[in-house]
Amino acid sequence: MNTTGTTPAPTVWPTLQAHDAPALIDFLVDTVGFVKAAVYADGDRVAHAQLDWPEGGGIMLGSYQADGPWTRQPGTAGAYVVTDHVDALYERVRQSGAEIISELADQDYGNREFSIADPEGNLWSFGPYRGDAMNS
């Protein structure tokens, strides 16, 4: 339990499965700016990949296995990613031709954010909001 009144370091790692995991990895690294930390693959089948977000945290992903014990349908996830560079990231993603779901805008609740869809159909939202500080 955090009693300091500060937001804790990221310790939640969303996991995704993809029909084309190598292409999703390339999109998230080249277009969005994740950093490839580890990829364990046999040809086009990715058993496990870790992509770090430069500002903290990251995601894990692998190739879809319909009969696997940890199976989720590709393209059904959504994630919010914290960035202090939302305007620059928006321009980078826009110039790449990625599918923008929500244009960059200031929100009534104080955040500045935008949303995209990746090639698998997962939704990603980006903004500087880090969550409210935990209080005891």
N, C-alpha and C positions, 0 to 999 in steps of 0.2 A: 504494500500500500504506500502510495506517495503522499507524504505529509508536508512536502516543501512548498506546495503551491505552484509548482512548475509543471510544464508538460513533459511527460516521460519520453525517453528515446524510443524510436520505433522498434517494436518487437513482434509485430504481426506481419506475416509474409503471405499475401494472397497467392493462390496456386491456380494455374490455368492448364487446360489441355487444348491441343490444337490439331486440326486435320493436317496442317502443314507447319509444323513447329519450326523448321529452319527459316521459313519465310516470315513467320511471326517474330522470331528472334531478330532477324534482319530489320524488320519494320521498327520494332521497339528500340533497337540500338541506333540505327541510321537516321530514322525520322524523328523519334521522340527524344532520344538522348540517354537511354539506359546504358549501363556499362556491362558488358559480358564478363561475368566473374567465373563461370564454369559452364561447360556444356559436355555432357556425356552422351554420345550418340553412336549408333551403328548405321552408317549410311544416312538416310533421311529420317530414321526413327530416333527421336530424342528421348532417352530414358529420364534425363533430368537436366535442367538448365537453371542457373541462378543469374538473374539480371539485377544489378545494384542500381539504385537511384542515387545520383551524385550528392543529393542533399539529405540522404538518409533513407534506410529501409531498402526494399526491393521486392521482387516477385520471383516465384519459381514456376516453371512450366515444363511440359513434356508432351509427347505425342499421344493422341487420343487412343485409348484401348477400351473398346466397348465392353469387354468382359473383365476389365481390371477391378481390383478391390476399391480403388480410389478414383472412380470414374465420374466425370461431369461432362455434360454436352458442350462441345466447343462453341464459342460465340455467345455464351449466355452470362458472362461475368461483367461486372462493372467495378471500377476502382476510382478513388479520388487520390490524386498525387499532389503533394505539397511542393510548391516551388516559389522561390523569391523572385524568379525571373519570368513571370507569366507572360509579359508582353513579348519578350524575345522568343520564348518558346512558341507562342502563338504564331509569330511570323515564320519561324522555322518550319512548323507543321503545315501552315497554310501554303508556303512556297513549295512544299514537297508534293502537294496535290492530295494529301490525306483527306478523308471524308470528315468534314466539320459538322457536328451535330448541333452545337450551340456556339454562336460567335462569341468572341471575347467581349465581356460586358461587366460593368459594375452592378452588383446585386443590391437589393434593398437591405439585406441583412449584413452588408459591409464587405463581402468578399468580391474579388475581381477574378473571373474564371471563364473558361471555355471548355467544350467537350468535343471529343472525336470518337470515331469508330475505327477499330483496327481491321485488318483484312479478314479476320475470323468473325467479326461482328461484335466483339467485346466493346464496351463503352468505357471511355477514360475521361475524367474531368480533372482539370489542373487549376490550381489557385494557391494563394499564399496562406490561406487559413490553416492553422496548425491545431485547431481544437482548443477548447477552453482548458485553462489550467485546473488541475485537480486540487481540491481542497479537502482537508480532513474534517 
